[in-house]
Amino acid sequence: MKAGQLADLGFTESAEQRLLRAFHTYALPEGGAYDLIADLHAGRRADADVLRWREAKAHLLAH
């Protein structure tokens, strides 16, 4: 099942975890999985979650 489908069914944490695993599976650039998760939430109009993941990415890349 795709991350978007999981989120549509209410399993947002599972969707987020699936996208985080994509970092390793597809050798995404640093912070790339965070962008995917923010985009997932943007498509669902979950603005607080978009902000949370963008802030998490900024924190990750600052260290």
ROVO-796327 format. One record per residue: residue number from 0; residue in three letters; x negated, y negated, z negated of N, C-alpha, C, O, CB in turn. Coordinates in nm, 3 decimals, padded with zeros to 5 digits, always signed. Glycine has a CB too. Layout:
<rs>
+-----+------+---------+---------+---------+---------+---------+---------+---------+---------+---------+---------+---------+---------+---------+---------+---------+
| pos | code |     n.u |     n.v |     n.w |    ca.u |    ca.v |    ca.w |     c.u |     c.v |     c.w |     o.u |     o.v |     o.w |    cb.u |    cb.v |    cb.w |
+-----+------+---------+---------+---------+---------+---------+---------+---------+---------+---------+---------+---------+---------+---------+---------+---------+
| NUM |  ALA |       X |       Y |       Z |       X |       Y |       Z |       X |       Y |       Z |       X |       Y |       Z |       X |       Y |       Z |
...
+-----+------+---------+---------+---------+---------+---------+---------+---------+---------+---------+---------+---------+---------+---------+---------+---------+
</rs>
This chain:
<rs>
+-----+------+---------+---------+---------+---------+---------+---------+---------+---------+---------+---------+---------+---------+---------+---------+---------+
| pos | code |     n.u |     n.v |     n.w |    ca.u |    ca.v |    ca.w |     c.u |     c.v |     c.w |     o.u |     o.v |     o.w |    cb.u |    cb.v |    cb.w |
+-----+------+---------+---------+---------+---------+---------+---------+---------+---------+---------+---------+---------+---------+---------+---------+---------+
|   0 |  MET | -00.084 | +00.117 | +00.000 | +00.000 | +00.000 | +00.000 | -00.089 | -00.124 | +00.000 | -00.191 | -00.127 | -00.069 | +00.096 | +00.001 | -00.121 |
|   1 |  LYS | -00.052 | -00.224 | +00.075 | -00.129 | -00.347 | +00.087 | -00.103 | -00.438 | -00.032 | -00.001 | -00.427 | -00.100 | -00.096 | -00.419 | +00.217 |
|   2 |  ALA | -00.197 | -00.528 | -00.057 | -00.187 | -00.619 | -00.171 | -00.061 | -00.705 | -00.163 | +00.007 | -00.725 | -00.264 | -00.311 | -00.710 | -00.178 |
|   3 |  GLY | -00.029 | -00.754 | -00.046 | +00.091 | -00.835 | -00.031 | +00.218 | -00.758 | -00.065 | +00.310 | -00.812 | -00.126 | +00.101 | -00.889 | +00.110 |
|   4 |  GLN | +00.221 | -00.632 | -00.026 | +00.337 | -00.549 | -00.057 | +00.348 | -00.526 | -00.208 | +00.457 | -00.530 | -00.264 | +00.328 | -00.415 | +00.016 |
|   5 |  LEU | +00.234 | -00.501 | -00.272 | +00.235 | -00.483 | -00.417 | +00.288 | -00.608 | -00.487 | +00.369 | -00.599 | -00.579 | +00.094 | -00.450 | -00.469 |
|   6 |  ALA | +00.241 | -00.724 | -00.442 | +00.285 | -00.850 | -00.503 | +00.434 | -00.871 | -00.480 | +00.505 | -00.915 | -00.571 | +00.206 | -00.968 | -00.445 |
|   7 |  ASP | +00.483 | -00.840 | -00.360 | +00.626 | -00.854 | -00.331 | +00.711 | -00.767 | -00.422 | +00.825 | -00.802 | -00.453 | +00.653 | -00.819 | -00.186 |
|   8 |  LEU | +00.656 | -00.653 | -00.463 | +00.730 | -00.562 | -00.552 | +00.714 | -00.599 | -00.700 | +00.770 | -00.532 | -00.787 | +00.683 | -00.420 | -00.529 |
|   9 |  GLY | +00.638 | -00.705 | -00.727 | +00.620 | -00.749 | -00.865 | +00.494 | -00.699 | -00.932 | +00.473 | -00.724 | -01.051 | +00.736 | -00.708 | -00.944 |
|  10 |  PHE | +00.411 | -00.628 | -00.859 | +00.287 | -00.574 | -00.914 | +00.170 | -00.667 | -00.880 | +00.076 | -00.627 | -00.811 | +00.261 | -00.431 | -00.861 |
|  11 |  THR | +00.177 | -00.791 | -00.929 | +00.077 | -00.890 | -00.891 | -00.062 | -00.856 | -00.946 | -00.161 | -00.878 | -00.877 | +00.118 | -01.027 | -00.941 |
|  12 |  GLU | -00.069 | -00.803 | -01.066 | -00.201 | -00.766 | -01.120 | -00.265 | -00.655 | -01.037 | -00.385 | -00.658 | -01.013 | -00.188 | -00.721 | -01.267 |
|  13 |  SER | -00.186 | -00.559 | -00.994 | -00.239 | -00.452 | -00.908 | -00.284 | -00.509 | -00.774 | -00.386 | -00.468 | -00.719 | -00.132 | -00.342 | -00.886 |
|  14 |  ALA | -00.208 | -00.604 | -00.721 | -00.246 | -00.668 | -00.596 | -00.378 | -00.743 | -00.612 | -00.465 | -00.736 | -00.525 | -00.136 | -00.765 | -00.548 |
|  15 |  GLU | -00.392 | -00.814 | -00.723 | -00.517 | -00.887 | -00.749 | -00.635 | -00.790 | -00.759 | -00.741 | -00.816 | -00.704 | -00.504 | -00.969 | -00.879 |
|  16 |  GLN | -00.616 | -00.680 | -00.830 | -00.723 | -00.581 | -00.845 | -00.763 | -00.521 | -00.710 | -00.881 | -00.497 | -00.685 | -00.680 | -00.470 | -00.941 |
|  17 |  ARG | -00.665 | -00.497 | -00.626 | -00.694 | -00.441 | -00.493 | -00.781 | -00.539 | -00.413 | -00.875 | -00.498 | -00.345 | -00.562 | -00.411 | -00.416 |
|  18 |  LEU | -00.749 | -00.668 | -00.423 | -00.827 | -00.767 | -00.350 | -00.966 | -00.786 | -00.411 | -01.062 | -00.811 | -00.339 | -00.754 | -00.900 | -00.348 |
|  19 |  LEU | -00.977 | -00.774 | -00.542 | -01.109 | -00.782 | -00.605 | -01.198 | -00.667 | -00.559 | -01.318 | -00.685 | -00.539 | -01.096 | -00.781 | -00.759 |
|  20 |  ARG | -01.140 | -00.548 | -00.544 | -01.217 | -00.434 | -00.496 | -01.263 | -00.453 | -00.351 | -01.362 | -00.393 | -00.308 | -01.134 | -00.306 | -00.508 |
|  21 |  ALA | -01.191 | -00.535 | -00.276 | -01.229 | -00.562 | -00.138 | -01.366 | -00.627 | -00.129 | -01.436 | -00.613 | -00.029 | -01.125 | -00.652 | -00.070 |
|  22 |  PHE | -01.405 | -00.698 | -00.234 | -01.538 | -00.761 | -00.238 | -01.646 | -00.657 | -00.213 | -01.738 | -00.680 | -00.134 | -01.561 | -00.831 | -00.374 |
|  23 |  HIS | -01.636 | -00.543 | -00.280 | -01.736 | -00.437 | -00.266 | -01.714 | -00.355 | -00.139 | -01.810 | -00.319 | -00.070 | -01.733 | -00.346 | -00.388 |
|  24 |  THR | -01.590 | -00.325 | -00.110 | -01.560 | -00.239 | +00.004 | -01.601 | -00.304 | +00.136 | -01.656 | -00.237 | +00.224 | -01.412 | -00.207 | +00.007 |
|  25 |  TYR | -01.574 | -00.432 | +00.150 | -01.598 | -00.501 | +00.277 | -01.714 | -00.599 | +00.272 | -01.732 | -00.677 | +00.366 | -01.473 | -00.573 | +00.318 |
|  26 |  ALA | -01.792 | -00.597 | +00.165 | -01.908 | -00.686 | +00.151 | -01.871 | -00.831 | +00.178 | -01.935 | -00.900 | +00.258 | -02.020 | -00.642 | +00.246 |
|  27 |  LEU | -01.766 | -00.876 | +00.111 | -01.722 | -01.015 | +00.127 | -01.826 | -01.110 | +00.069 | -01.904 | -01.071 | -00.018 | -01.585 | -01.038 | +00.058 |
|  28 |  PRO | -01.829 | -01.233 | +00.118 | -01.921 | -01.329 | +00.059 | -01.882 | -01.358 | -00.086 | -01.768 | -01.336 | -00.126 | -01.923 | -01.460 | +00.141 |
|  29 |  GLU | -01.978 | -01.405 | -00.163 | -01.952 | -01.433 | -00.304 | -01.833 | -01.528 | -00.316 | -01.830 | -01.634 | -00.253 | -02.078 | -01.493 | -00.373 |
|  30 |  GLY | -01.737 | -01.490 | -00.396 | -01.616 | -01.569 | -00.415 | -01.507 | -01.541 | -00.313 | -01.396 | -01.592 | -00.324 | -01.650 | -01.714 | -00.410 |
|  31 |  GLY | -01.538 | -01.459 | -00.213 | -01.441 | -01.430 | -00.107 | -01.315 | -01.362 | -00.156 | -01.205 | -01.393 | -00.109 | -01.505 | -01.344 | -00.004 |
|  32 |  ALA | -01.329 | -01.271 | -00.250 | -01.210 | -01.203 | -00.304 | -01.122 | -01.302 | -00.379 | -01.000 | -01.289 | -00.378 | -01.252 | -01.087 | -00.397 |
|  33 |  TYR | -01.183 | -01.399 | -00.445 | -01.106 | -01.501 | -00.516 | -01.024 | -01.584 | -00.417 | -00.911 | -01.621 | -00.446 | -01.200 | -01.592 | -00.600 |
|  34 |  ASP | -01.083 | -01.613 | -00.301 | -01.009 | -01.685 | -00.197 | -00.890 | -01.604 | -00.149 | -00.781 | -01.658 | -00.130 | -01.101 | -01.719 | -00.079 |
|  35 |  LEU | -00.910 | -01.473 | -00.129 | -00.800 | -01.387 | -00.086 | -00.687 | -01.386 | -00.187 | -00.569 | -01.390 | -00.150 | -00.851 | -01.244 | -00.062 |
|  36 |  ILE | -00.722 | -01.381 | -00.315 | -00.620 | -01.378 | -00.420 | -00.547 | -01.512 | -00.426 | -00.424 | -01.515 | -00.440 | -00.683 | -01.345 | -00.557 |
|  37 |  ALA | -00.621 | -01.622 | -00.416 | -00.557 | -01.754 | -00.415 | -00.462 | -01.766 | -00.296 | -00.352 | -01.820 | -00.310 | -00.664 | -01.867 | -00.410 |
|  38 |  ASP | -00.504 | -01.716 | -00.180 | -00.418 | -01.718 | -00.061 | -00.293 | -01.633 | -00.081 | -00.184 | -01.670 | -00.038 | -00.495 | -01.670 | +00.061 |
|  39 |  LEU | -00.310 | -01.518 | -00.145 | -00.195 | -01.432 | -00.175 | -00.092 | -01.509 | -00.256 | +00.027 | -01.507 | -00.225 | -00.240 | -01.304 | -00.251 |
|  40 |  HIS | -00.138 | -01.577 | -00.360 | -00.046 | -01.651 | -00.446 | +00.009 | -01.776 | -00.377 | +00.123 | -01.815 | -00.402 | -00.117 | -01.691 | -00.575 |
|  41 |  ALA | -00.071 | -01.838 | -00.290 | -00.022 | -01.954 | -00.215 | +00.095 | -01.914 | -00.126 | +00.192 | -01.988 | -00.113 | -00.136 | -02.016 | -00.131 |
|  42 |  GLY | +00.084 | -01.798 | -00.064 | +00.192 | -01.748 | +00.020 | +00.319 | -01.717 | -00.058 | +00.428 | -01.715 | -00.002 | +00.148 | -01.625 | +00.092 |
|  43 |  ARG | +00.304 | -01.693 | -00.186 | +00.418 | -01.664 | -00.273 | +00.463 | -01.789 | -00.347 | +00.556 | -01.784 | -00.427 | +00.383 | -01.553 | -00.373 |
|  44 |  ARG | +00.398 | -01.903 | -00.320 | +00.426 | -02.032 | -00.384 | +00.410 | -02.025 | -00.536 | +00.485 | -02.088 | -00.611 | +00.569 | -02.077 | -00.350 |
|  45 |  ALA | +00.311 | -01.949 | -00.579 | +00.279 | -01.937 | -00.722 | +00.162 | -02.031 | -00.750 | +00.048 | -01.988 | -00.766 | +00.244 | -01.788 | -00.762 |
|  46 |  ASP | +00.193 | -02.161 | -00.757 | +00.089 | -02.264 | -00.765 | -00.001 | -02.249 | -00.887 | -00.121 | -02.274 | -00.878 | +00.153 | -02.400 | -00.767 |
|  47 |  ALA | +00.055 | -02.210 | -01.000 | -00.027 | -02.194 | -01.121 | -00.130 | -02.084 | -01.102 | -00.244 | -02.096 | -01.148 | +00.062 | -02.162 | -01.243 |
|  48 |  ASP | -00.092 | -01.977 | -01.034 | -00.185 | -01.867 | -01.008 | -00.291 | -01.908 | -00.906 | -00.407 | -01.868 | -00.918 | -00.110 | -01.743 | -00.959 |
|  49 |  VAL | -00.252 | -01.986 | -00.807 | -00.350 | -02.037 | -00.709 | -00.456 | -02.117 | -00.782 | -00.576 | -02.097 | -00.762 | -00.281 | -02.124 | -00.600 |
|  50 |  LEU | -00.412 | -02.209 | -00.868 | -00.505 | -02.292 | -00.944 | -00.594 | -02.208 | -01.033 | -00.714 | -02.233 | -01.041 | -00.428 | -02.394 | -01.027 |
|  51 |  ARG | -00.537 | -02.109 | -01.100 | -00.614 | -02.023 | -01.190 | -00.726 | -01.951 | -01.116 | -00.839 | -01.945 | -01.166 | -00.522 | -01.920 | -01.257 |
|  52 |  TRP | -00.697 | -01.897 | -00.998 | -00.800 | -01.823 | -00.923 | -00.902 | -01.916 | -00.860 | -01.019 | -01.879 | -00.847 | -00.735 | -01.738 | -00.816 |
|  53 |  ARG | -00.860 | -02.036 | -00.819 | -00.958 | -02.132 | -00.765 | -01.052 | -02.179 | -00.875 | -01.171 | -02.198 | -00.851 | -00.886 | -02.252 | -00.701 |
|  54 |  GLU | -00.998 | -02.199 | -00.995 | -01.083 | -02.237 | -01.108 | -01.178 | -02.123 | -01.146 | -01.294 | -02.147 | -01.180 | -00.997 | -02.276 | -01.229 |
|  55 |  ALA | -01.128 | -02.000 | -01.140 | -01.213 | -01.884 | -01.171 | -01.327 | -01.874 | -01.070 | -01.440 | -01.842 | -01.107 | -01.129 | -01.753 | -01.171 |
|  56 |  LYS | -01.298 | -01.901 | -00.943 | -01.403 | -01.897 | -00.841 | -01.507 | -02.005 | -00.868 | -01.627 | -01.980 | -00.861 | -01.342 | -01.916 | -00.700 |
|  57 |  ALA | -01.461 | -02.125 | -00.900 | -01.554 | -02.235 | -00.928 | -01.642 | -02.201 | -01.047 | -01.762 | -02.231 | -01.046 | -01.477 | -02.366 | -00.954 |
|  58 |  HIS | -01.583 | -02.139 | -01.148 | -01.660 | -02.099 | -01.266 | -01.763 | -01.992 | -01.230 | -01.878 | -01.998 | -01.273 | -01.565 | -02.046 | -01.377 |
|  59 |  LEU | -01.721 | -01.894 | -01.151 | -01.811 | -01.787 | -01.107 | -01.931 | -01.843 | -01.030 | -02.045 | -01.804 | -01.055 | -01.736 | -01.686 | -01.021 |
|  60 |  LEU | -01.903 | -01.932 | -00.938 | -02.009 | -01.983 | -00.852 | -02.098 | -02.084 | -00.922 | -02.209 | -02.112 | -00.876 | -01.949 | -02.046 | -00.729 |
|  61 |  ALA | -02.051 | -02.139 | -01.033 | -02.131 | -02.236 | -01.109 | -02.240 | -02.168 | -01.189 | -02.336 | -02.232 | -01.232 | -02.042 | -02.318 | -01.201 |
|  62 |  HIS | -02.225 | -02.036 | -01.211 | -02.323 | -01.965 | -01.295 | -02.416 | -01.881 | -01.215 | -02.503 | -01.815 | -01.270 | -02.253 | -01.877 | -01.395 |
+-----+------+---------+---------+---------+---------+---------+---------+---------+---------+---------+---------+---------+---------+---------+---------+---------+
</rs>
